[in-house]
Amino acid sequence: MLTKNSNLENRIVFVIPLDGDVGCMTKSLEFAKEASDSECEFIITDDKFFKIKMFAGKLIGQRNIFIDTTVVFKSKLRMSNVPKIFYCQNGKLENVVKLTPENVDNELIKLRKKAKKE
């Protein structure tokens, strides 16, 4: 489980807020459904559980899905209302990718390649 003291050796964390661009959110959630066996961890964040259940109900309980109804990840990371992918390498945050309608397709293709289990 992802915690404050988690080992970030080689980790990909994908934070998906449900109150942003509908296109980016939808594509991100579809990616999460397809990536249930990947090395990527997903945090779906919204302050209303019914909204999470409505948009991401089938993902609840998946081993690499974390639900954040206190919106702690969004506020702590000072996120805007767009999905972000955090790439960690050797215990350090290497890159943060902010998904936009213009880059979402290309970034999800890149993520798919990086997140595959060996």
MOHU-V906816 format. One line per field, one symbol per residue. ss: DSSP state (@ for helix, = for strand, . for the rest). A space follows every 50 residues. Layout:
ss->???
This chain:
ss->.........========....@@@@@@@@@@@@@.....======...@@ @@@@@@@@@.....====...@@@@@.......======..=======.. ...@@@@@@@@@@@@...
